[in-house]
Amino acid sequence: MSTTEKKDDEKVNWLAEVRGLLWMLLAVLAFHSLVAKPFYIPSTSMMPTLYVGDRLVVSKYPYGWSWASASFHILPRGDWRILPDTPEYGDIVIPVHPERDEDYIKRVVGLPGDRIEVREGKIILNGKAVPQEIVPPVKIPFEPELDCSGAPCLTAFEQYRVREANGDQYYEPPTYRETLPNGASYLIIDHMDQYLDDMPEITIPAGHVFVMGDNRDHSADSRASIGEKGLGGPVPLENIGGRAEFITFSLDGSTTWNPVSWFTSLRGDRAWTTLRPAIAEGGATNERD
């Protein structure tokens, strides 16, 4: 074989390489839009269920597909859904803000047709108070490296910081176990009186759900207006981009350029934690007044 023929054989077909890369990118985009995608938790609104720094998997198919399912929200908004379904009480979902292409993460506490009210921090659903059982405070690690919008994430819990005999520090805010009508049970934090603790009764329209954060005093959700960075009321189902399934890994904020920190900053006890709510077998006891 001549030198010229050998060089011809070794030439790269750049068109084929680019075409292959484009197909790969389209396959990733399709998977993220139709099946599942990773999600990062940047705020404290879902504590104690989700910590800042948690990485999780969101499935795209449980409620059907809509414009909100597409990665990067590249589709125009609309009220259509393909193979639609309705969330269940207690599901953790990804609603998209009604005006901005910004993903939120909240828990479904009201379904289409429900009458919902919030009174002194308690959910009143169809005229009945949703049980809130007093439980021992959750122990949230003191992690000063965590950053939320340029400030330490957990300053609101400073009065609940405790130091154990071995020197470890934790926040122990007031904690309750809330149980919805289908038995979905999960922990919430409610530590102060504030304006979102009271909301007059509304009826959730057809094709909508009412969502709230588990950190009740620090969550812009269906209770808060759009001007307050909330969701402005019940969320249309076509605005929900998926359901949170499980945590893959979690970082405590101390990660740096040093590869050693990539491992030391891991919260090992959070990996593979399911985000599906527990189902309570009995009624709640020791309810708050």
VOGU-3710 file (C-alpha; in Angstrom, 3 decimals, decimal comma):
1> msttekkdde> 0,000/0,000/0,000  1,363/3,386/-0,965  1,846/6,239/1,513  -0,924/8,226/-0,187  -3,402/5,336/0,091  -2,494/4,861/3,754  -3,131/8,557/4,478  -6,492/8,357/2,702  -7,487/5,398/4,878  -6,550/7,312/8,024
11> kvnwlaevrg> -8,608/10,415/7,183  -11,316/11,198/9,725  -14,859/11,444/8,431  -15,776/14,566/10,409  -19,317/14,638/9,054  -19,951/11,147/10,425  -18,356/12,103/13,768  -20,559/15,186/14,127  -23,638/13,232/13,087  -22,856/10,589/15,692
21> llwmllavla> -22,399/13,246/18,365  -25,718/14,873/17,467  -27,522/11,524/17,677  -25,983/10,925/21,094  -27,091/14,357/22,330  -30,609/13,774/21,001  -30,738/10,402/22,766  -29,700/12,004/26,077  -32,242/14,800/25,618  -34,990/12,282/24,837
31> fhslvakpfy> -34,119/10,191/27,885  -34,128/13,256/30,148  -37,453/14,422/28,700  -39,323/11,114/28,561  -37,830/8,799/31,177  -35,764/10,390/33,958  -33,323/13,190/34,720  -31,036/14,222/37,596  -32,109/17,035/39,906  -30,163/19,160/42,406
41> ipstsmmptl> -31,593/20,617/45,633  -30,474/24,263/46,088  -32,789/25,356/48,934  -34,113/24,319/52,338  -37,814/24,353/51,392  -38,196/20,554/51,549  -36,257/19,902/54,752  -36,141/17,532/56,563  -36,927/15,268/53,580  -34,402/16,918/51,265
51> yvgdrlvvsk> -31,176/18,692/52,193  -29,342/21,337/50,217  -26,789/19,404/48,188  -28,936/16,319/47,591  -28,830/14,916/44,067  -31,822/12,873/43,047  -33,580/11,175/40,172  -36,862/12,554/38,810  -39,006/10,243/36,687  -40,842/11,902/33,799
61> ypygwswasa> -43,634/9,424/32,980  -45,831/8,958/36,126  -48,328/11,706/35,181  -47,901/11,618/31,424  -45,932/14,087/29,336  -46,411/17,795/28,680  -44,334/20,829/27,765  -42,932/20,749/31,333  -41,450/17,290/30,746  -38,961/18,520/28,157
71> sfhilprgdw> -35,461/19,192/29,427  -34,586/22,903/29,551  -38,307/23,570/28,826  -37,616/23,943/25,135  -41,269/23,417/24,167  -43,843/26,248/24,205  -46,246/26,207/27,134  -49,666/24,672/26,634  -52,468/22,823/28,423  -51,956/19,507/26,609
81> rilpdtpeyg> -50,841/16,231/28,182  -50,106/12,818/26,684  -51,247/9,737/28,673  -52,277/11,968/31,586  -52,513/10,772/35,181  -53,004/12,497/38,543  -50,478/12,556/41,408  -51,305/10,896/44,714  -51,331/12,577/48,110  -47,777/12,852/49,376
91> divipvhper> -45,998/12,633/46,023  -42,963/14,913/45,687  -43,314/16,618/42,321  -41,472/19,116/40,126  -43,813/22,034/39,323  -42,587/24,699/36,929  -43,168/28,298/37,958  -46,228/29,751/36,161  -44,244/32,610/34,634  -40,570/31,608/34,698
101> dedyikrvvg> -38,839/28,501/33,373  -37,789/27,612/36,896  -38,274/24,179/38,467  -39,575/23,928/42,030  -39,825/20,798/44,174  -42,824/20,398/46,503  -45,165/17,828/48,007  -48,747/17,261/46,812  -51,169/17,879/49,713  -54,386/18,559/47,779
111> lpgdrievre> -55,962/16,934/44,725  -58,457/18,189/42,102  -61,827/18,962/43,679  -60,521/19,079/47,264  -61,385/21,964/49,531  -58,207/23,106/51,261  -57,509/25,652/53,974  -54,495/26,387/56,163  -55,269/27,370/59,725  -52,543/28,097/62,300
121> gkiilngkav> -50,109/26,038/60,267  -52,372/23,012/59,892  -53,925/21,802/56,655  -57,712/21,531/56,700  -58,683/19,196/53,877  -62,369/18,875/52,966  -63,315/20,209/56,371  -61,052/17,877/58,381  -57,678/18,705/59,908  -54,822/16,676/58,489
131> pqeivppvki> -53,218/14,968/61,522  -49,887/16,322/62,702  -48,215/14,150/65,320  -45,527/15,658/67,556  -42,328/13,637/67,155  -38,744/14,000/68,452  -36,934/16,791/66,579  -34,978/15,747/63,505  -31,200/16,092/63,803  -29,934/18,229/60,918
141> pfepeldcsg> -26,121/18,383/60,806  -24,457/21,742/61,323  -22,734/22,306/57,957  -21,530/25,925/57,778  -20,076/25,467/54,275  -23,545/25,106/52,763  -24,414/28,208/50,772  -27,910/29,361/49,807  -27,912/32,488/47,638  -24,725/33,840/49,208
151> apcltafeqy> -25,629/33,099/52,840  -25,462/30,107/55,196  -28,481/27,902/54,542  -29,722/27,190/58,065  -29,451/30,502/59,924  -33,214/30,398/60,564  -32,641/27,355/62,800  -29,804/28,901/64,808  -31,794/28,896/68,047  -32,150/25,114/67,730
161> rvreangdqy> -28,424/24,380/67,360  -27,099/21,945/69,960  -23,666/20,481/70,649  -23,314/16,857/71,669  -20,738/15,490/74,105  -18,444/14,418/71,260  -18,453/17,937/69,817  -20,799/17,263/66,888  -23,337/20,023/66,287  -26,904/19,654/65,017
171> yepptyretl> -30,061/21,672/64,522  -33,109/20,199/66,245  -36,146/22,252/65,089  -39,750/21,390/66,073  -40,828/18,407/63,986  -44,191/16,809/63,209  -45,370/13,764/61,305  -48,140/14,688/58,900  -50,467/12,007/57,516  -52,682/12,603/54,475
181> pngasyliid> -56,002/10,828/53,775  -54,388/8,008/51,772  -51,998/7,248/54,649  -48,999/9,004/53,068  -46,865/10,016/56,042  -43,769/12,233/56,215  -41,976/14,677/58,516  -42,374/18,445/58,405  -40,688/21,322/60,239  -42,810/24,154/61,648
191> hmdqylddmp> -41,001/26,418/64,096  -42,604/29,858/63,989  -45,785/31,819/63,361  -45,791/33,546/59,983  -48,205/34,761/57,331  -48,317/31,492/55,345  -49,744/29,712/58,395  -53,242/30,928/57,500  -54,980/30,710/54,143  -58,745/30,883/53,522
201> eitipaghvf> -60,466/27,832/52,082  -60,360/27,355/48,327  -61,532/24,571/46,031  -58,756/23,088/43,920  -59,859/23,269/40,260  -60,032/20,224/38,012  -56,642/19,406/36,525  -54,733/21,099/39,376  -52,989/20,082/42,610  -52,024/22,033/45,725
211> vmgdnrdhsa> -48,390/21,710/46,791  -46,438/22,705/49,882  -42,854/22,385/51,111  -42,049/20,225/54,131  -40,150/23,145/55,709  -43,401/25,015/56,223  -42,013/28,357/57,356  -39,467/28,606/54,531  -41,234/27,440/51,396  -42,617/29,525/48,537
221> dsrasigekg> -45,342/27,164/47,334  -49,062/27,152/46,468  -49,756/29,291/49,536  -47,559/32,156/48,303  -48,329/34,610/45,515  -46,222/34,905/42,382  -44,988/38,257/43,671  -43,669/36,450/46,736  -41,817/33,981/44,470  -44,484/31,368/45,156
231> lggpvpleni> -46,597/29,325/42,760  -49,659/31,550/43,069  -52,145/28,846/44,072  -52,975/25,364/42,752  -50,610/24,086/40,054  -51,949/22,931/36,644  -50,988/19,307/36,033  -49,439/20,232/32,697  -46,956/22,378/34,666  -45,604/19,351/36,551
241> ggraefitfs> -42,448/17,949/35,007  -42,092/14,729/36,973  -41,939/12,925/40,312  -38,927/12,688/42,652  -37,955/9,046/43,189  -34,732/8,633/45,173  -31,502/10,348/46,212  -28,396/9,232/44,336  -25,783/11,075/46,412  -25,475/14,141/48,616
251> ldgsttwnpv> -22,719/16,690/49,339  -22,406/18,765/52,504  -21,016/21,930/50,902  -17,342/21,359/51,764  -16,398/20,111/48,288  -13,381/21,958/46,801  -10,920/21,483/43,928  -9,084/18,930/46,076  -10,121/15,430/44,920  -9,992/14,185/48,517
261> swftslrgdr> -12,898/16,522/49,370  -15,014/14,863/46,688  -15,210/11,908/49,037  -15,027/13,558/52,471  -17,958/15,854/51,587  -20,264/12,937/50,758  -23,189/12,350/53,112  -22,999/8,581/52,912  -26,216/7,920/54,825  -28,384/9,697/52,238
271> awttlrpaia> -27,453/7,808/49,073  -30,279/5,710/47,564  -32,869/7,045/50,017  -36,360/6,646/48,562  -38,506/9,763/48,274  -41,809/7,915/48,166  -43,784/8,673/51,352  -44,312/6,010/53,980  -47,868/4,690/54,337  -49,161/4,929/57,894
281> eggatnerd> -51,160/1,957/59,206  -52,808/3,730/62,151  -53,999/7,211/62,997  -51,712/9,889/64,354  -51,514/10,482/68,085  -50,273/13,284/70,339  -51,462/15,906/67,872  -50,479/19,550/68,186  -53,162/21,936/69,332
//
